Amino acid sequence: MAEPSTRVFDDDEDYEYFWTAGGVDFRIPRWLGEILDVPLLVRWELFLFGVCTGLILAALAVLIAFYSAV
């Protein structure tokens, strides 16, 4: 006799994210809700890390261009 399979519950699919504006709840996608769940200070640190990395890469590209032009 076949045993019934164990049911697996995936909390991520059952959980819905909402953004409230003016007393109205808007349903937002899961990926956006997970971004908004990150604390503001952590988001700011990630943004600044990206800006600094971009500036360093741009400076390296300019230096390489100058050296290759000479």
Chimera marker file (.cmm) of the C-alpha trace (Angstrom):
<marker_set name="trace">
<marker id="1" x="0.000" y="0.000" z="0.000" r="1" g="1" b="0" radius="0.5"/>
<marker id="2" x="1.377" y="3.421" z="-0.961" r="1" g="1" b="0" radius="0.5"/>
<marker id="3" x="2.070" y="5.897" z="1.811" r="1" g="1" b="0" radius="0.5"/>
<marker id="4" x="0.847" y="9.462" z="1.278" r="1" g="1" b="0" radius="0.5"/>
<marker id="5" x="3.753" y="11.787" z="0.576" r="1" g="1" b="0" radius="0.5"/>
<marker id="6" x="4.733" y="14.320" z="3.196" r="1" g="1" b="0" radius="0.5"/>
<marker id="7" x="3.540" y="17.779" z="2.361" r="1" g="1" b="0" radius="0.5"/>
<marker id="8" x="6.229" y="20.433" z="2.142" r="1" g="1" b="0" radius="0.5"/>
<marker id="9" x="5.330" y="23.989" z="3.005" r="1" g="1" b="0" radius="0.5"/>
<marker id="10" x="7.315" y="26.770" z="1.393" r="1" g="1" b="0" radius="0.5"/>
<marker id="11" x="6.871" y="29.887" z="3.486" r="1" g="1" b="0" radius="0.5"/>
<marker id="12" x="8.346" y="32.149" z="0.806" r="1" g="1" b="0" radius="0.5"/>
<marker id="13" x="5.541" y="31.507" z="-1.648" r="1" g="1" b="0" radius="0.5"/>
<marker id="14" x="2.821" y="31.904" z="0.974" r="1" g="1" b="0" radius="0.5"/>
<marker id="15" x="4.214" y="35.169" z="2.329" r="1" g="1" b="0" radius="0.5"/>
<marker id="16" x="3.030" y="38.321" z="0.566" r="1" g="1" b="0" radius="0.5"/>
<marker id="17" x="4.681" y="41.729" z="0.729" r="1" g="1" b="0" radius="0.5"/>
<marker id="18" x="2.750" y="44.981" z="0.863" r="1" g="1" b="0" radius="0.5"/>
<marker id="19" x="3.712" y="48.631" z="0.605" r="1" g="1" b="0" radius="0.5"/>
<marker id="20" x="1.390" y="51.133" z="2.224" r="1" g="1" b="0" radius="0.5"/>
<marker id="21" x="0.888" y="54.597" z="0.729" r="1" g="1" b="0" radius="0.5"/>
<marker id="22" x="-1.885" y="56.916" z="1.812" r="1" g="1" b="0" radius="0.5"/>
<marker id="23" x="-3.680" y="54.199" z="3.737" r="1" g="1" b="0" radius="0.5"/>
<marker id="24" x="-3.836" y="51.897" z="0.694" r="1" g="1" b="0" radius="0.5"/>
<marker id="25" x="-1.932" y="48.618" z="0.642" r="1" g="1" b="0" radius="0.5"/>
<marker id="26" x="-0.189" y="47.758" z="-2.602" r="1" g="1" b="0" radius="0.5"/>
<marker id="27" x="1.047" y="44.234" z="-3.195" r="1" g="1" b="0" radius="0.5"/>
<marker id="28" x="4.697" y="44.247" z="-4.270" r="1" g="1" b="0" radius="0.5"/>
<marker id="29" x="6.879" y="41.459" z="-5.705" r="1" g="1" b="0" radius="0.5"/>
<marker id="30" x="8.847" y="39.225" z="-3.370" r="1" g="1" b="0" radius="0.5"/>
<marker id="31" x="12.264" y="40.447" z="-4.578" r="1" g="1" b="0" radius="0.5"/>
<marker id="32" x="11.325" y="44.070" z="-3.867" r="1" g="1" b="0" radius="0.5"/>
<marker id="33" x="9.909" y="43.167" z="-0.460" r="1" g="1" b="0" radius="0.5"/>
<marker id="34" x="13.157" y="41.413" z="0.464" r="1" g="1" b="0" radius="0.5"/>
<marker id="35" x="15.148" y="44.490" z="-0.547" r="1" g="1" b="0" radius="0.5"/>
<marker id="36" x="12.905" y="46.701" z="1.576" r="1" g="1" b="0" radius="0.5"/>
<marker id="37" x="13.349" y="44.342" z="4.550" r="1" g="1" b="0" radius="0.5"/>
<marker id="38" x="17.077" y="45.180" z="4.628" r="1" g="1" b="0" radius="0.5"/>
<marker id="39" x="17.807" y="47.959" z="7.154" r="1" g="1" b="0" radius="0.5"/>
<marker id="40" x="18.407" y="51.415" z="5.685" r="1" g="1" b="0" radius="0.5"/>
<marker id="41" x="21.973" y="51.644" z="7.045" r="1" g="1" b="0" radius="0.5"/>
<marker id="42" x="22.938" y="48.376" z="5.345" r="1" g="1" b="0" radius="0.5"/>
<marker id="43" x="21.410" y="49.544" z="2.045" r="1" g="1" b="0" radius="0.5"/>
<marker id="44" x="23.376" y="52.816" z="2.348" r="1" g="1" b="0" radius="0.5"/>
<marker id="45" x="26.631" y="50.919" z="3.003" r="1" g="1" b="0" radius="0.5"/>
<marker id="46" x="26.050" y="48.701" z="-0.043" r="1" g="1" b="0" radius="0.5"/>
<marker id="47" x="25.326" y="51.736" z="-2.199" r="1" g="1" b="0" radius="0.5"/>
<marker id="48" x="28.478" y="53.528" z="-1.051" r="1" g="1" b="0" radius="0.5"/>
<marker id="49" x="30.549" y="50.378" z="-1.591" r="1" g="1" b="0" radius="0.5"/>
<marker id="50" x="29.254" y="50.223" z="-5.162" r="1" g="1" b="0" radius="0.5"/>
<marker id="51" x="30.009" y="53.903" z="-5.769" r="1" g="1" b="0" radius="0.5"/>
<marker id="52" x="33.558" y="53.567" z="-4.434" r="1" g="1" b="0" radius="0.5"/>
<marker id="53" x="34.171" y="50.429" z="-6.482" r="1" g="1" b="0" radius="0.5"/>
<marker id="54" x="32.892" y="52.171" z="-9.606" r="1" g="1" b="0" radius="0.5"/>
<marker id="55" x="35.127" y="55.184" z="-9.027" r="1" g="1" b="0" radius="0.5"/>
<marker id="56" x="38.189" y="52.981" z="-8.518" r="1" g="1" b="0" radius="0.5"/>
<marker id="57" x="37.459" y="51.019" z="-11.704" r="1" g="1" b="0" radius="0.5"/>
<marker id="58" x="36.930" y="54.264" z="-13.647" r="1" g="1" b="0" radius="0.5"/>
<marker id="59" x="40.237" y="55.658" z="-12.362" r="1" g="1" b="0" radius="0.5"/>
<marker id="60" x="42.036" y="52.454" z="-13.380" r="1" g="1" b="0" radius="0.5"/>
<marker id="61" x="40.480" y="52.633" z="-16.841" r="1" g="1" b="0" radius="0.5"/>
<marker id="62" x="41.642" y="56.242" z="-17.246" r="1" g="1" b="0" radius="0.5"/>
<marker id="63" x="45.181" y="55.386" z="-16.084" r="1" g="1" b="0" radius="0.5"/>
<marker id="64" x="45.368" y="52.413" z="-18.459" r="1" g="1" b="0" radius="0.5"/>
<marker id="65" x="44.118" y="54.603" z="-21.313" r="1" g="1" b="0" radius="0.5"/>
<marker id="66" x="46.752" y="57.268" z="-20.586" r="1" g="1" b="0" radius="0.5"/>
<marker id="67" x="49.591" y="54.746" z="-20.396" r="1" g="1" b="0" radius="0.5"/>
<marker id="68" x="48.498" y="52.977" z="-23.587" r="1" g="1" b="0" radius="0.5"/>
<marker id="69" x="48.192" y="56.307" z="-25.455" r="1" g="1" b="0" radius="0.5"/>
<marker id="70" x="51.795" y="57.254" z="-24.675" r="1" g="1" b="0" radius="0.5"/>
<link id1="1" id2="2" r="1" g="1" b="0" radius="0.2"/>
<link id1="2" id2="3" r="1" g="1" b="0" radius="0.2"/>
<link id1="3" id2="4" r="1" g="1" b="0" radius="0.2"/>
<link id1="4" id2="5" r="1" g="1" b="0" radius="0.2"/>
<link id1="5" id2="6" r="1" g="1" b="0" radius="0.2"/>
<link id1="6" id2="7" r="1" g="1" b="0" radius="0.2"/>
<link id1="7" id2="8" r="1" g="1" b="0" radius="0.2"/>
<link id1="8" id2="9" r="1" g="1" b="0" radius="0.2"/>
<link id1="9" id2="10" r="1" g="1" b="0" radius="0.2"/>
<link id1="10" id2="11" r="1" g="1" b="0" radius="0.2"/>
<link id1="11" id2="12" r="1" g="1" b="0" radius="0.2"/>
<link id1="12" id2="13" r="1" g="1" b="0" radius="0.2"/>
<link id1="13" id2="14" r="1" g="1" b="0" radius="0.2"/>
<link id1="14" id2="15" r="1" g="1" b="0" radius="0.2"/>
<link id1="15" id2="16" r="1" g="1" b="0" radius="0.2"/>
<link id1="16" id2="17" r="1" g="1" b="0" radius="0.2"/>
<link id1="17" id2="18" r="1" g="1" b="0" radius="0.2"/>
<link id1="18" id2="19" r="1" g="1" b="0" radius="0.2"/>
<link id1="19" id2="20" r="1" g="1" b="0" radius="0.2"/>
<link id1="20" id2="21" r="1" g="1" b="0" radius="0.2"/>
<link id1="21" id2="22" r="1" g="1" b="0" radius="0.2"/>
<link id1="22" id2="23" r="1" g="1" b="0" radius="0.2"/>
<link id1="23" id2="24" r="1" g="1" b="0" radius="0.2"/>
<link id1="24" id2="25" r="1" g="1" b="0" radius="0.2"/>
<link id1="25" id2="26" r="1" g="1" b="0" radius="0.2"/>
<link id1="26" id2="27" r="1" g="1" b="0" radius="0.2"/>
<link id1="27" id2="28" r="1" g="1" b="0" radius="0.2"/>
<link id1="28" id2="29" r="1" g="1" b="0" radius="0.2"/>
<link id1="29" id2="30" r="1" g="1" b="0" radius="0.2"/>
<link id1="30" id2="31" r="1" g="1" b="0" radius="0.2"/>
<link id1="31" id2="32" r="1" g="1" b="0" radius="0.2"/>
<link id1="32" id2="33" r="1" g="1" b="0" radius="0.2"/>
<link id1="33" id2="34" r="1" g="1" b="0" radius="0.2"/>
<link id1="34" id2="35" r="1" g="1" b="0" radius="0.2"/>
<link id1="35" id2="36" r="1" g="1" b="0" radius="0.2"/>
<link id1="36" id2="37" r="1" g="1" b="0" radius="0.2"/>
<link id1="37" id2="38" r="1" g="1" b="0" radius="0.2"/>
<link id1="38" id2="39" r="1" g="1" b="0" radius="0.2"/>
<link id1="39" id2="40" r="1" g="1" b="0" radius="0.2"/>
<link id1="40" id2="41" r="1" g="1" b="0" radius="0.2"/>
<link id1="41" id2="42" r="1" g="1" b="0" radius="0.2"/>
<link id1="42" id2="43" r="1" g="1" b="0" radius="0.2"/>
<link id1="43" id2="44" r="1" g="1" b="0" radius="0.2"/>
<link id1="44" id2="45" r="1" g="1" b="0" radius="0.2"/>
<link id1="45" id2="46" r="1" g="1" b="0" radius="0.2"/>
<link id1="46" id2="47" r="1" g="1" b="0" radius="0.2"/>
<link id1="47" id2="48" r="1" g="1" b="0" radius="0.2"/>
<link id1="48" id2="49" r="1" g="1" b="0" radius="0.2"/>
<link id1="49" id2="50" r="1" g="1" b="0" radius="0.2"/>
<link id1="50" id2="51" r="1" g="1" b="0" radius="0.2"/>
<link id1="51" id2="52" r="1" g="1" b="0" radius="0.2"/>
<link id1="52" id2="53" r="1" g="1" b="0" radius="0.2"/>
<link id1="53" id2="54" r="1" g="1" b="0" radius="0.2"/>
<link id1="54" id2="55" r="1" g="1" b="0" radius="0.2"/>
<link id1="55" id2="56" r="1" g="1" b="0" radius="0.2"/>
<link id1="56" id2="57" r="1" g="1" b="0" radius="0.2"/>
<link id1="57" id2="58" r="1" g="1" b="0" radius="0.2"/>
<link id1="58" id2="59" r="1" g="1" b="0" radius="0.2"/>
<link id1="59" id2="60" r="1" g="1" b="0" radius="0.2"/>
<link id1="60" id2="61" r="1" g="1" b="0" radius="0.2"/>
<link id1="61" id2="62" r="1" g="1" b="0" radius="0.2"/>
<link id1="62" id2="63" r="1" g="1" b="0" radius="0.2"/>
<link id1="63" id2="64" r="1" g="1" b="0" radius="0.2"/>
<link id1="64" id2="65" r="1" g="1" b="0" radius="0.2"/>
<link id1="65" id2="66" r="1" g="1" b="0" radius="0.2"/>
<link id1="66" id2="67" r="1" g="1" b="0" radius="0.2"/>
<link id1="67" id2="68" r="1" g="1" b="0" radius="0.2"/>
<link id1="68" id2="69" r="1" g="1" b="0" radius="0.2"/>
<link id1="69" id2="70" r="1" g="1" b="0" radius="0.2"/>
</marker_set>
